Amino acid sequence: MKKITALCLILTLTLLFTGCASAGEPPSYAPKEEEKLVIYTSHKEEVYQPIVREFEQRTGIWVELHCGGTNELLDRIEKEREEPRADVMFGGGVESLESYGHCFSPYETAWAQNIRPQLRSEDSTWTPFSALPVVLIYNTKLTEPVKGWQDLTRPEYRGRIAFADPAVSGSSFTALVTWLSVSGSPRQEALEALAAALDGRQLDGSGDVITAVADGTCLVGITLEETAMKHIAAGMDIALVYPEEGTSCVPDGSALIQGAPHPENAKKFLDFIVSYAVQELLPTRFYRRSVREDVEPDGSLIPLEDIPEADYDVAWASENRETLLSDWDYARKEDRP
């Protein structure tokens, strides 16, 4: 029965990817309040659309979607605290979600015990969606493979490293904290070392990292495994490396907005995104790792247990986000030899 259900979902998602349906289309009648769910999402359409549409078809709940950047949507949620307009935040690194924990209501999903322990929220503020290791990438035609974080400080890479603004990109903020956790140097010294390696170069968004490395503008870059795998599969001249000093694998997630107008429907959605049927599609459809222990990774991905692990403290990263970003700005403004 499990295989049949999964197959049906795969077929449904295949149709959706061809553009036969779009999530969030209004029904031909005005839905009742108990049939509604309002989602704020920072995911790309290729991720949210098939999942949301399948949820609608399975539950009969009509989903209203509002898209935007993670920080933009979280700021919006905070401004709407007195009169919440949305039910769920779908997307964003869990450090960001935890930073806005006062805007969310704890909810332990029905599948909590199936989630890998290291990817669970300690207080159920958020529900993990996928596991996202930070990786290094390099242009396979222009440079030799890199091995780890310290290679970024080599003279030949100075000013040729693709790295997005961590104040804008959640993945770059995660990478910045990962760099600090493996550097072995005091915080400001480590930040200054990375700033010197970048030589003042910082990209506007995470989507620019792959492009810069693939077209040779940069030789190496810092990004997420999911992003790298997707573009490698598309034939770009890049390869990825799991840094030998260790790396982080911080999940992105979803959260129930405090005072949500449709809390029960929101809980159904949070349960759905970590259900086996959805999670088993993450590796093959989205180049993402499942957060469930009972879902096998795609054969093209090495087991999570085989990736050198950095000591990454999500709570610390969340609590110190503004301070770290301020320190990073200071490090970049300093004159370098």
C-alpha positions in Angstrom: 0.0 0.0 0.0 2.9 2.4 0.8 4.4 1.8 -2.6 1.1 2.4 -4.4 0.5 5.6 -2.4 4.0 6.9 -3.2 3.6 6.0 -6.8 0.4 8.0 -7.0 2.0 11.0 -5.5 5.0 10.8 -7.9 2.6 10.7 -10.9 0.6 13.6 -9.5 3.8 15.7 -9.0 5.0 14.7 -12.5 1.8 16.2 -14.0 2.2 19.3 -11.8 5.8 19.9 -13.0 4.5 20.1 -16.6 2.4 23.1 -15.7 -1.0 21.4 -15.6 -1.9 23.0 -12.3 -0.7 25.9 -10.2 -0.9 26.0 -6.4 -3.1 28.7 -4.9 -5.7 29.0 -7.7 -9.0 30.0 -6.2 -11.8 27.5 -6.3 -15.0 28.2 -8.3 -16.8 28.9 -5.0 -15.9 30.9 -2.0 -14.3 28.5 0.5 -15.5 28.4 4.1 -13.1 29.6 6.8 -12.5 26.0 7.9 -11.4 25.2 4.4 -8.7 27.8 4.2 -4.9 28.0 4.9 -2.7 31.0 4.3 1.0 30.3 3.8 3.9 32.6 3.6 6.8 30.9 1.7 10.3 31.8 0.7 10.7 28.6 -1.3 11.0 28.7 -5.1 7.9 27.8 -7.1 9.5 24.5 -8.2 9.5 23.4 -4.6 6.3 24.8 -3.1 3.9 24.4 -6.0 3.7 20.6 -6.2 3.7 20.1 -2.5 1.0 22.7 -1.8 -1.2 21.4 -4.7 -0.9 17.8 -3.5 -1.9 19.0 0.0 -4.9 20.7 -1.4 -6.0 17.7 -3.3 -5.6 15.3 -0.4 -7.3 17.5 2.2 -9.7 19.7 0.3 -8.2 22.7 2.0 -7.7 25.8 -0.2 -4.2 27.3 0.2 -3.6 31.0 -0.3 0.1 31.6 -1.0 2.2 34.7 -0.5 5.9 34.5 -1.7 8.9 36.5 -0.7 12.4 36.5 0.9 12.8 34.8 4.3 13.7 38.0 6.1 11.0 40.0 4.3 8.3 37.5 5.3 9.5 37.2 8.9 9.5 41.0 9.3 5.9 40.9 7.9 4.9 38.3 10.4 6.3 40.3 13.2 4.5 43.4 12.1 1.2 41.5 11.9 1.5 40.0 15.4 -1.5 41.9 16.7 -3.6 40.6 13.9 -2.0 37.7 12.1 -3.0 37.2 8.5 -1.1 34.0 7.8 -1.0 30.5 9.3 2.3 29.0 8.3 5.8 30.2 7.5 7.1 27.6 4.9 10.8 28.0 4.3 13.8 29.7 5.7 16.8 28.4 7.7 15.8 27.4 11.2 18.2 29.9 12.7 16.0 32.6 11.1 12.8 31.0 12.3 14.3 30.7 15.8 15.2 34.3 15.8 11.5 35.1 15.4 10.4 32.4 17.8 8.2 34.9 19.7 6.0 35.0 16.5 5.4 31.3 16.4 3.4 28.7 18.5 5.2 25.4 19.4 3.8 22.4 17.6 5.1 18.9 17.7 4.3 17.2 14.4 2.7 13.8 14.3 5.9 12.4 12.8 8.3 14.0 15.3 9.7 10.6 16.4 10.7 9.8 12.8 12.8 12.9 12.4 16.6 12.6 12.9 17.3 13.7 16.5 20.0 16.2 15.4 17.5 18.0 13.1 14.7 18.4 15.6 13.7 21.6 17.3 14.2 21.4 21.1 11.0 23.3 21.9 9.0 22.5 18.7 9.1 26.2 17.6 9.7 24.9 14.0 9.3 21.8 12.0 12.3 20.8 9.8 11.6 20.3 6.1 14.9 19.3 4.5 18.6 18.9 5.6 20.9 21.3 3.8 24.7 20.7 4.1 26.9 23.7 3.3 29.5 22.8 0.6 32.3 24.4 -1.4 32.1 24.4 -5.2 34.8 25.0 -7.8 35.0 25.5 -11.6 36.2 22.2 -13.0 37.8 23.8 -16.0 39.7 26.6 -14.4 41.1 25.3 -11.1 42.1 22.2 -9.2 39.7 20.7 -6.6 39.7 22.4 -3.2 39.7 20.2 -0.1 38.4 22.5 2.7 37.8 25.9 4.2 41.4 26.8 4.6 41.9 26.5 0.8 39.8 29.7 0.5 42.7 31.7 2.0 45.2 30.7 -0.7 46.5 33.7 -2.7 45.2 32.4 -6.0 41.7 32.6 -4.8 41.8 36.1 -3.3 38.9 38.0 -4.8 37.7 35.0 -6.8 35.4 33.5 -4.2 31.7 33.6 -4.7 29.9 34.4 -1.4 26.6 36.1 -1.0 25.7 38.8 1.5 24.9 36.9 4.8 22.5 39.7 5.8 20.4 38.8 2.7 21.1 35.1 2.2 20.2 32.6 4.9 22.5 30.0 3.4 25.5 32.5 3.5 24.7 33.3 7.1 24.8 29.6 7.9 28.1 29.3 6.0 29.6 32.3 7.9 28.8 30.6 11.3 30.2 27.3 9.9 33.4 29.1 9.0 33.7 30.4 12.5 33.0 27.0 14.0 35.9 25.3 12.1 38.4 28.1 11.9 40.0 27.6 15.3 40.7 31.4 15.5 39.0 34.1 17.6 35.8 35.4 16.1 37.0 38.7 14.7 40.3 37.2 13.5 38.4 34.5 11.6 36.0 37.0 10.1 38.8 39.2 9.0 40.6 36.3 7.3 37.5 35.5 5.3 36.9 39.1 4.4 40.5 39.4 3.2 40.0 36.2 1.1 37.0 37.8 -0.6 39.0 41.0 -1.2 35.8 43.1 -0.8 33.8 41.0 -3.2 30.3 40.0 -1.9 27.3 39.0 -4.1 23.8 40.3 -3.7 22.1 36.9 -3.4 22.7 33.2 -3.1 21.5 32.5 -6.6 24.5 34.5 -7.9 27.1 32.1 -6.4 26.6 29.3 -8.9 26.5 31.6 -11.9 29.8 33.3 -10.8 31.6 30.0 -10.5 30.2 28.4 -13.6 31.0 31.4 -15.9 34.5 31.7 -14.4 34.1 35.1 -12.8 35.0 33.3 -9.6 37.0 30.1 -9.2 35.4 28.7 -6.0 32.2 29.4 -4.1 30.2 28.7 -0.9 26.7 27.4 -1.3 24.2 24.6 -0.3 24.5 21.0 -1.4 21.0 21.2 -2.9 21.8 24.2 -5.1 25.1 22.7 -6.3 23.6 19.2 -7.1 20.8 20.8 -9.1 23.2 22.7 -11.3 25.7 19.9 -11.7 22.8 17.7 -12.9 22.0 20.5 -15.4 25.6 20.1 -16.9 27.4 23.2 -15.4 31.1 23.0 -15.1 31.2 22.9 -11.4 31.8 20.2 -8.7 31.2 20.2 -5.0 33.3 19.4 -2.0 32.4 18.6 1.6 35.1 20.6 3.5 37.5 18.2 5.3 37.5 20.4 8.4 33.8 19.8 8.7 30.6 21.5 7.6 27.1 22.2 8.9 23.8 20.5 8.0 21.2 22.9 9.2 17.6 22.3 8.1 15.2 24.7 6.6 11.8 24.5 8.1 8.2 25.7 8.7 6.5 27.1 11.7 2.9 27.7 13.0 2.3 31.4 13.3 1.1 32.5 16.7 -2.6 33.4 16.6 -3.0 31.8 13.2 -6.5 32.2 11.8 -6.6 28.5 10.8 -4.4 26.7 13.2 -5.8 23.2 12.7 -5.2 23.4 9.0 -1.7 24.7 9.6 -1.0 21.7 11.8 -2.2 19.4 9.0 0.2 21.1 6.6 3.2 20.8 9.0 2.4 17.1 9.4 2.1 16.7 5.6 5.5 18.2 4.7 7.3 15.6 7.0 5.1 12.7 6.0 6.9 9.8 4.4 5.2 10.3 1.0 6.6 13.9 0.7 9.9 13.3 2.3 10.9 10.3 0.1 10.5 12.6 -2.9 13.0 15.2 -1.7 16.2 13.5 -2.9 14.9 12.6 -6.3 12.7 15.6 -7.1 14.4 18.4 -5.3 18.0 17.4 -4.7 17.4 17.7 -1.0 18.0 15.4 2.0 15.0 14.1 3.9 14.9 14.9 7.7 13.4 11.5 8.4 15.5 8.6 9.6 13.5 6.0 7.5 14.0 7.7 4.1 17.1 6.6 2.3 19.2 9.3 0.5 19.5 9.4 -3.2 22.3 7.2 -4.5 24.1 10.3 -5.8 24.5 11.7 -2.3 26.9 10.3 0.3 25.3 9.3 3.6 24.9 12.2 6.0 26.9 10.3 8.6 29.9 10.3 6.2 30.1 14.0 5.9 32.6 15.6 8.3 30.5 17.5 10.9 31.1 20.9 12.3 30.0 21.9 15.8 27.1 24.2 14.7 24.9 25.6 17.5 21.6 26.7 16.0 20.4 28.4 19.2 23.7 30.4 19.5 23.6 31.4 15.8 20.0 32.6 16.2 20.7 34.6 19.4 23.8 36.2 18.0 22.7 36.9 14.5 22.7 40.7 14.6 26.0 40.8 16.5 27.6 38.5 14.0 26.4 40.5 11.0 27.6 43.7 12.6 31.1 42.1 13.2 31.1 40.9 9.6 30.4 44.4 8.3 33.2 45.7 10.5 35.7 43.1 9.2 34.9 43.9 5.6 35.4 47.6 6.1 38.9 47.2 7.6 41.8 47.9 5.2 43.6 44.8 4.1 47.3 44.5 3.0 
